[in-house]
């Protein structure tokens, strides 16, 4: 049984993470300022990854974090257009 969240508290916790915890830029030019690095993926129940350009290189650290999340039963999905 999962206890409901306390009144006024968020139902979920969301963190934007990058491989090194540093800022990133989307293909559309939007700047992203993460709150975390990939270490936080190891505790996440749901992990959303960005779309990559076909043939684009996905850093091995990102692939490893996604595999660990999937192996432990986290919901892993891609946000693509």
Secondary structure, 3 states (H helix, E strand, C coil): CCCCCCCCCCCCCCCCECCCCCCEECCCCCEECCCECHHHHHHCCEEEEECCCCCCCCCHHHHHHHHHHHHCCCEEEEECC
